Amino acid sequence: MTDALTDIFRSVRMEGSVFSRAKLAAPFGVESGDMRKGVFHAVVKGNPWARLVDGGDAIQLEPGDVVVFPFGDNHLITDAPDSSHRPITELAATSSGGMGRLVVDGEGARTSLICGHISFESGEAHPVFSMLPPMIHVRDQKGSIVSVAETLIGLIADEVDNPTPGSETVVARLTDVLIVLILRAYVGDLEPGEGGWLGALKDAGIREAIGQIHRRPDYPWTAAELARVAGLSRSAFFTRFRDSVGETPADYLTRWRIHLAARQLREEGISVAAAARLVGYQTEAAFSNAFLRVMGVRPGAYRAAA
């Protein structure tokens, strides 16, 4: 599972940044609104509650906890499950240094948060991110995750509160590590059959087949060959793959190839023909049609826009 997760984090560049330092005194309630990027909230102090506006149970957070909204869905951060709330646009202010400050004065219990964005480059082509839930919160009962998270959050808080040259870069790197830690813990807590593609990493046979696709995306894989890699019959492999991953082996292979090709077109500026050859397409026309199905745009237009 570790190698497969490494493939994920290497193949999609993840970028985190801190946009606000929140200091809130009860009673308080903040509604985020829909955001274009993913959002996370790291608890420095206090026990706030978090929930999605459109449904789901509220969860109480503790110092060292991080809650992630991968798609930036509208959500609430409150001092109690039933507290009234106001839009963040009515509360946030920008300091002279450019960092957002969210302050709610009051006499009640105090909460301190670090709020940030998280984005995944070319995530639209990656088979992982469509499988993430709208809200992720991981709490390790043994305390090992919380301990590391508390350390990271403390370091981020210190850089935000006492900025020096290079602080922006330090905060970005620490944020990346923090989010990887949370996603890894989320995968570790999944039960068999949960989490789609991510949960499928716990199946040794499926994991090995996916690993081969990752390592040799240009090879003309068939379901029969991947079944041999997984140590299963073709029919058993096909059914297990489709049910656990959420798409057929052929669809997954296509999505992975297009993800890799899109990255090369965007970052390296290679030609469409070269990108097609790189990921195993014999003709540029076949590659262009597959790219259009996955990305919604022709590869030439995607390359020009990038």
N, C-alpha and C positions, 0 to 999 in steps of 0.2 A: 504493500500500500504506500510505503514511503516514496518509492521510486515514481509511482504514478502521480502522487501529489506533487513531487518535484517537477514532473513534466508540466503539470498545470501551471505552477507558479512561474516556471521559466517561459512557457509559451505565451502567456498573457501578461503583459507588463502591468503591474498594479501600482497605482500612485495614490498616496494619501497626503492629506494636508489638514492643518488645523485652521478653522475659520473663526472660532469664538471661544472665549473663556466665560463661563456662566457662573454667577454667584447669586444664589436664590435663597430667599428666606420665606418660610411658610407663613400664610398660604400662597401657593403659586400654581399656575398651570400654563404651559406654553404649547401652542399648536404650530407644527413646523410648516404646514402647507406642503404641496407636492414639489419635490426638488428634482432637478435633472440628473444629479449625481447621487451615488450612494452616500449615506450619512452614518456616522457613528457618534456615540456619546460615551465617554469614559468617566467613571465616577471617582472623583478625588476625595469627596467628603459627603456624608449624608446617606439617606435611604429613599431616593425618589422612586416613582413608579413610571413605567413606560408601557404604552400600548398603541396599536394601530387604530386610527380613527374609524376605519371601515369594518372593524370587528376584531375578535380575538381577545383573549384574557389579558388583563394588566399584570405585569410582573414587577415585583419590588426588587430594586437593585441595591447592592452593597458597595462600599469602597473597594476599588480594584476591579469591579465589574465593567464590562463593555457590552453595549447593545448596538447591533449593526442593522441598518435598514438598507440592504444592498441596492435597491432600486429607488431609494429616496421617497418611498410612500409616505403620505401624510400621517403624522403620528403625534402623540402627546407625551410630554414629560411633566409630571405633576407631583405634588407633595403627598397626595392621597388619591386612591382610585376614583373618587367621585368629586374631586375638586373642579371648580369652574376654570376655564382657560381662555387665553387671548392669543391672537396670531403673533408669531415671532416678530413680524414686521413692525408691530406696535411697541416692542420692547427693546429690540436690539439697537445698539449704537456702535459707532466705529471710533476707536481711539486714534490719537495722533500718529501712532505707529502703524496703523492699518489693520490691526487685529480687532475683530469684533468683540464687544463687551455686552454681555446680557446680564442685567442686574435687576433684581426684584427685592426691594427693601421691605423689611417687616420685623416682627418681634419673635417669630416662630423659629423652629429648627432650621438650621442652615444646610444648604446643599451646594457643592462646588463641582462643576463639570468641565471637561474639555470636549469640545464639539468639533467634528471635522468631516471632511469629504473623503470619499474613496471612489476611484474610478478604475475601470478595467479597459485597457486599450484593445480594440477589436473584439470586445466581448460579445458582439452580436453574432459572430461566427463560431464562437466556442461552445462546445456541448455542455460545459459545466454550468454556466451562469444562469441559464434558463431553469436549472433545477434548484436554485437556492430559494429558500422561503423568503417572504417579505420582511421578516424580522428574525434575527439570530441573537440568542443569548446563551452563553455557555458558562456553566458554573461547575468547576471541578470539586467534587466533594472531598477529595484528598488535599486540596489546597495548593497543589503544585502550579496549576494554571493561574490561579488568583495571585499567588505570590509573585510570579514573573510579571503578570499584568500590572500589579501594584507598583513594581519597580519601574516598569516602562512608563506608566502614567505619571509617576513621580518625576522621572527625568524629563518627560515632555512638559509637565507643569512648570518645572524650574526654568526650562528654556523659554517658555512662553512668558513667564512672569519676570524673568531677568534676561532679556535678549542681549546677546553679544554678537559680533561678527561671525557669521556661519550658523547662527541659530536656526534659520529657516531650513537649511539643509539637514541639520541634526534632527529637527522635529519631523521632517518628511521621512527620513530613514527609520526613526523610531516608530513612527506611525505605520509604516509598511510592515515592520516586524510584528507589531501589535495585531494587525489585521490577519496576517498569516497565522499567528498563534490562535486566534479565535476560529478561523476557518478550519484549521487542523483539528482543533478540539471538537468542533461541530461534527466533522466527519467521524471522529473517533467515537462519538456518542450515538451515531446512527445504528439502528437495529437492522438486521437483514430484511431487505425489501423496502426500506425507507430511503428517501433521498435521491431516487433515480440514479443517475450516473455516479454520483459520489458514493451512494450506498453500495453500488455494484463493485466498488474497489475492494470490498470485503470478501467477494467471491474469488477464490484463487484462480479458477479457470478463466473467468471473464477478465480478471485483472491481467493475466498473462496475455490474453488475446489483445486487449487494449494496449498493453505495453508494446507488443509487436507492431501494431498499427502506428503508434507514436514513433517507434524507432525506424520503421521502414515505410513511410507514407507513400513512396513512389512505387512500391511493389503492387502487382495486380492481385490483391487479396480476394479470395473467394470465401464463402461461408464454410465450405468444406475444409479448406486449409486452416482457417482460424479455429474450426472445431478441433482439428488435430492438435493445434497449439494448446487449446484449452483442455485436451484430454477427454473430449465428449463426442458423442455421435452428432452428426450434422443437425438432426432434428432437435435433439435436446439442447445443443448449443444455441441454435437459432431462437428457440422459444425462451430459454433462460436469458439470453442477451436482450431480446426485445422487451421482455417483462421487467428486467432489472434496470436496463439503461434507458428505456423509453423510446427507442427507435431501433431499426434493424441494423445489422452490422454494415450493410452497404451504405445506409444513410449516415451512420456515424463516421465511416471512412471518408465519405464525401465532405462532411462538415469539417472534419479535422484537416483534410487537404486544403479546403478553401480558407480555413483560418490561417494556415501556414503561408499560403500563397498571398493572402491579403497583407500579412505582415511584411513579406518581401516586397510587394508592390509599394507599400506605404513607406517603409523605412529604407529600403535599398534602392528603390527606383528602377528595378529590373524591368525588362520588357514583358509584355503579356505572354509571348511565346516562351520566354525563358521560365516564367512562373509556371506555365502549364507543364513543361518538361520536368521541372523540379519536383512536382507533386504527383507525377505519374500519368498525366494525360497525353494521349498519343496525338491528338489534334487540338488546335487552338479553339476550334468551334465547340468541341465537347466541353472544354474547360470553361469557355465563356458562358455556355448555357448553365453549367453547374454553378458557376459563380453568381449568375443572375438569380438562380433559385434560392441560394443561401443568403446572399447579401442584398438582393433587390436592385442591383445595379450591375452594368457590365464592367469587367475588369479594367478596360481602358479608361472608362469614365472615373472609376474609383482611383486609379493611379493618377489621373490628371488632377483630381480634387485634392489628393494627398500631397 
